[in-house]
Amino acid sequence: MFAESKSSFFASFAAASYREPRPKSDQQYAWGNYTWSLSGGNPLEGFSRKYDGGFVEIELLNELPMLQHTGRKLDTITLKGRWFARDAQRHIDALEKVRNEGKPRTLVRGDGTSLGQFVLREFDASGEQMIHNGTCMVQDVTIQLCEFGNKTQGKRS
């Protein structure tokens, strides 16, 4: 009897003390296995998301245009950052690999909130303060992600 209560005590203690894995405290976003974080050398400074209301304007002769709801367009997210030194080029190279994969990835905010599946529409890197070997010590990066609307194709098997 004592052994049963002892083992149930430890089982309940283990269950109560188990916590889901949490992202690093400075992780801003994760997109699949690619993460943006302060400690990773690729912090983000800006975020914007464009939503569409789903209405189109239909021109009418001698009247004001008419609005008709046809369904929304895909959301786009723009991320901006300023990366420094060798870390910058390493992260730009990683984004090139992601671009070449051509697969949707789940975008998760640092607090664990899933924003849905997104694909890389484009990214732009602009370097400054170039040194003798052609390396730019400062890279301003703008990354545009597009919502992946085809839910059946993006699911993992």
C-alpha positions as CSV (number, residue, x, y, z in Angstrom):
1,M,0.0,0.0,0.0
2,F,2.8,2.4,0.9
3,A,4.6,1.5,-2.3
4,E,1.5,2.3,-4.4
5,S,0.9,5.7,-2.8
6,K,4.6,6.5,-3.1
7,S,4.6,5.7,-6.8
8,S,1.4,7.5,-7.5
9,F,2.8,10.5,-5.6
10,F,5.9,10.5,-7.9
11,A,3.8,10.0,-11.0
12,S,1.5,13.0,-10.1
13,F,4.6,15.1,-9.2
14,A,6.2,14.3,-12.5
15,A,3.0,15.1,-14.4
16,A,2.6,18.4,-12.6
17,S,6.2,19.4,-13.1
18,Y,6.3,18.5,-16.9
19,R,6.0,21.6,-19.1
20,E,5.8,21.9,-22.8
21,P,9.0,23.0,-24.4
22,R,9.1,26.7,-24.8
23,P,11.0,28.7,-27.4
24,K,14.1,30.6,-26.4
25,S,13.2,33.8,-24.6
26,D,14.6,36.0,-27.2
27,Q,13.2,34.1,-30.2
28,Q,11.0,36.5,-32.1
29,Y,9.6,34.2,-34.9
30,A,10.1,30.7,-36.2
31,W,9.3,29.8,-39.8
32,G,9.7,26.1,-40.0
33,N,13.2,25.4,-38.7
34,Y,14.4,29.0,-39.5
35,T,14.3,31.3,-36.5
36,W,14.8,35.0,-36.0
37,S,16.2,35.9,-32.6
38,L,18.4,38.5,-30.9
39,S,21.0,35.9,-29.8
40,G,21.0,34.3,-33.3
41,G,22.4,37.4,-34.9
42,N,19.3,38.0,-37.1
43,P,16.9,40.1,-35.0
44,L,13.8,41.7,-36.6
45,E,13.1,45.3,-36.2
46,G,9.7,45.5,-38.0
47,F,6.6,43.5,-38.8
48,S,3.6,44.3,-41.0
49,R,0.7,42.1,-42.2
50,K,-1.5,43.1,-45.0
51,Y,-5.1,41.8,-44.9
52,D,-7.6,42.0,-47.7
53,G,-11.3,42.5,-47.2
54,G,-12.4,40.5,-50.2
55,F,-14.2,43.1,-52.1
56,V,-13.7,44.2,-55.7
57,E,-14.8,47.3,-57.4
58,I,-17.1,47.0,-60.4
59,E,-17.2,50.0,-62.7
60,L,-20.8,51.0,-63.8
61,L,-21.8,53.3,-66.6
62,N,-22.9,56.8,-65.3
63,E,-23.1,55.5,-61.7
64,L,-20.8,55.1,-58.8
65,P,-18.8,51.9,-58.8
66,M,-20.4,48.9,-57.1
67,L,-18.6,46.7,-54.5
68,Q,-18.9,43.0,-54.6
69,H,-17.5,40.4,-52.2
70,T,-15.6,37.8,-54.2
71,G,-13.4,36.4,-51.4
72,R,-10.3,37.6,-49.8
73,K,-6.8,37.6,-51.2
74,L,-3.9,35.9,-49.5
75,D,-2.3,37.8,-46.5
76,T,1.2,39.0,-46.8
77,I,3.7,39.5,-44.0
78,T,6.7,41.7,-44.3
79,L,9.6,41.3,-41.8
80,K,12.4,43.8,-41.6
81,G,15.8,43.5,-39.9
82,R,19.3,44.9,-39.7
83,W,21.9,42.2,-39.4
84,F,25.6,42.7,-38.7
85,A,29.0,41.3,-39.7
86,R,29.4,37.6,-40.7
87,D,26.1,36.6,-39.1
88,A,24.3,38.6,-41.7
89,Q,25.7,36.7,-44.7
90,R,25.2,33.4,-43.0
91,H,21.4,34.1,-42.5
92,I,21.1,35.5,-46.0
93,D,22.6,32.2,-47.3
94,A,20.1,30.3,-45.2
95,L,17.2,32.3,-46.7
96,E,18.5,31.4,-50.1
97,K,18.3,27.7,-49.2
98,V,14.7,28.1,-48.0
99,R,13.8,29.9,-51.2
100,N,15.2,27.0,-53.2
101,E,13.2,24.4,-51.2
102,G,9.9,26.0,-52.4
103,K,7.8,24.6,-49.6
104,P,5.3,26.2,-47.2
105,R,6.3,26.6,-43.6
106,T,4.4,27.4,-40.4
107,L,5.1,30.8,-39.0
108,V,5.1,30.9,-35.2
109,R,5.5,34.1,-33.1
110,G,7.9,33.9,-30.2
111,D,5.1,33.5,-27.7
112,G,4.0,30.3,-29.4
113,T,1.1,31.7,-31.5
114,S,0.9,30.1,-34.9
115,L,0.1,32.6,-37.7
116,G,-0.5,29.9,-40.3
117,Q,1.5,28.5,-43.3
118,F,3.5,30.9,-45.4
119,V,5.9,30.7,-48.4
120,L,8.7,33.1,-49.3
121,R,7.5,35.5,-51.9
122,E,10.8,37.5,-52.0
123,F,13.6,39.0,-49.9
124,D,15.9,41.9,-50.4
125,A,19.3,42.4,-48.7
126,S,21.1,45.7,-49.0
127,G,24.6,46.0,-47.6
128,E,26.5,48.9,-46.2
129,Q,30.0,49.5,-44.7
130,M,31.8,47.2,-47.1
131,I,35.3,46.1,-45.9
132,H,38.4,45.0,-47.9
133,N,37.1,41.4,-48.8
134,G,33.7,42.5,-50.1
135,T,31.8,41.7,-46.9
136,C,29.2,44.2,-45.9
137,M,29.3,44.8,-42.1
138,V,25.6,45.9,-42.1
139,Q,22.8,44.3,-44.0
140,D,19.3,45.7,-44.1
141,V,17.0,42.8,-44.9
142,T,13.3,42.8,-46.0
143,I,11.5,39.5,-46.2
144,Q,8.0,39.1,-47.7
145,L,6.0,36.0,-46.9
146,C,2.7,35.1,-48.6
147,E,0.0,33.0,-46.9
148,F,-0.2,29.5,-48.3
149,G,-3.8,29.1,-49.3
150,N,-3.8,25.5,-50.6
151,K,-4.3,23.7,-47.3
152,T,-4.2,20.2,-48.7
153,Q,-0.8,20.6,-50.3
154,G,0.8,22.1,-47.3
155,K,-0.1,19.3,-44.8
156,R,2.7,16.9,-43.8
157,S,2.2,13.2,-44.5
